[in-house]
Amino acid sequence: MGSCMKVATFNVNSLRKRLPIVLDWLAQQKPDVLCLQETKVQDSEFPLLALAESGYEITYRGMKSYNGVAILSREKPEAVAYGFDDGGDSEDARLLRVVIKGIPIVNTYVPQGFEIDSPKYQYKLGWYDRLRKYFEKHLSPNKPAIWCGDMNVAPRPMDVHSPEKHLKHVCYHEDARRVYERTLAWGFQDVFVKLYPDRQQYTFWDYRAPGSLEANRGWRIDHILATASLAEHCVRVEVDVEPRRAKDPSDHTFLWAEFSV
């Protein structure tokens, strides 16, 4: 023990549009690892040059206009794996795994699901089942591992404003919460909940709802999770709301956790 590892996650909602926000945050907060979701850029157009000034190693996989994941790390990853390897659609623009300091870090942008009577919602539920099998195949619940990203699930009533109004919302519907909890039960703990079980703190405020940030009508759908042996060494978890107030912001903001490793 002795050193700290700071891991952050941010749904950037278009990396090229948010470059100033990302570069500022890296310079100020100096995380060891930053997981990004919804980069919305195909690999040939990924802004490597613009990000190079940050000094971070960059691992990424994207597609045109939608999805896209990236991991920025101070150290070059010891291993990298893109997408599922279960014979189905690899979904490599939604799932990225690296190993840093011997710790596997899984970055996910989980499908939102659209509406509960849509095939996209069934796909989302199935995605969580695939993810649990992926954990079973590639990780061990008894060894340090981190899973973070935009999970598109608010697990508890306090994780969404006016929960009674959102019972049929794809990010709060009982089936989505159930499959999410079942995936966690493989061996992951939500470090925010572990450290601050009673703290209400959102990570997302909808653009389409005017004044949502000022009125704090938001959702906690971005999460950092760790296996038990690592979760017990989590010393701090914070949501930095300031970038959501920046000029031309994402609708999400940064969540970060610090582990003594």
CORURDA-V877877 format. One record per backbone hydrogen bond with DSSP energy under -1.0 kcal/mol. NH is the residue of the N-H (numbers start at 1). CO is the residue of the C=O. E is the energy in kcal/mol with one decimal. If there is no record, write none. Layout:
nh: {NH NH}
co: {CO CO}
e: {E E}
This chain:
nh: {5 7 8 9 10 12 12 14 15 18 22 23 24 25 26 27 28 29 30 32 33 34 35 36 37 38 39 40 45 46 48 51 52 54 55 57 59 61 68 69 70 71 72 73 74 78 81 83 84 94 96 97 98 99 100 103 105 106 107 108 109 110 115 118 121 122 123 124 125 126 127 128 129 130 131 132 133 134 135 136 137 138 139 143 146 147 148 149 150 151 154 159 160 161 165 166 169 172 173 177 178 179 180 181 182 183 184 185 186 187 188 189 191 194 195 196 199 203 204 205 212 215 217 218 219 220 223 225 226 227 230 231 232 233 234 235 236 238 240 244 245 253 255 256 257 258 259 260 261}
co: {259 257 33 255 35 10 37 38 39 14 18 19 20 21 22 23 24 25 26 6 6 72 8 70 10 68 68 67 42 43 46 47 48 51 52 73 71 69 93 61 36 59 34 57 32 99 97 95 90 91 107 81 105 79 103 100 98 146 96 148 94 150 113 115 118 118 119 120 121 122 123 124 125 126 127 128 129 130 131 132 133 134 135 140 104 225 106 223 108 221 171 156 157 218 162 163 166 169 169 173 174 175 176 177 178 179 180 181 183 184 184 226 224 190 191 192 196 219 219 251 209 211 212 216 204 159 149 147 189 145 227 227 228 230 231 258 258 256 254 241 242 203 9 238 7 236 5 233 3}
e: {-3.1 -2.9 -2.6 -2.7 -2.3 -1.0 -1.8 -2.9 -1.8 -1.3 -2.5 -3.0 -2.3 -2.2 -2.5 -2.1 -2.4 -3.2 -1.9 -2.1 -1.9 -2.9 -3.0 -3.2 -1.8 -1.1 -1.4 -2.9 -2.0 -1.2 -2.7 -1.8 -1.5 -1.9 -2.0 -3.4 -2.4 -2.4 -2.1 -2.4 -1.9 -3.0 -2.9 -2.5 -2.3 -3.3 -2.7 -2.7 -3.0 -2.1 -2.1 -2.8 -2.3 -1.7 -2.4 -2.2 -3.3 -2.9 -3.2 -2.2 -2.6 -2.3 -1.7 -2.3 -1.3 -1.2 -2.2 -1.9 -2.3 -2.4 -2.0 -1.6 -1.3 -2.4 -2.3 -2.2 -1.8 -2.2 -2.5 -2.3 -1.9 -2.4 -2.6 -1.8 -2.5 -2.4 -3.0 -1.7 -1.3 -2.2 -3.0 -2.3 -1.4 -2.0 -2.0 -1.7 -2.0 -2.1 -2.8 -2.2 -2.3 -2.4 -2.0 -2.5 -2.3 -1.9 -2.3 -2.3 -1.1 -2.6 -3.0 -2.5 -1.9 -2.3 -2.2 -2.9 -1.6 -3.1 -1.9 -2.6 -1.9 -2.6 -3.1 -1.1 -2.3 -2.9 -2.2 -2.9 -2.2 -2.0 -1.2 -3.1 -1.9 -1.9 -1.8 -2.6 -1.2 -2.7 -2.3 -1.6 -1.9 -1.8 -2.2 -2.8 -2.8 -2.8 -2.7 -2.7 -2.6}
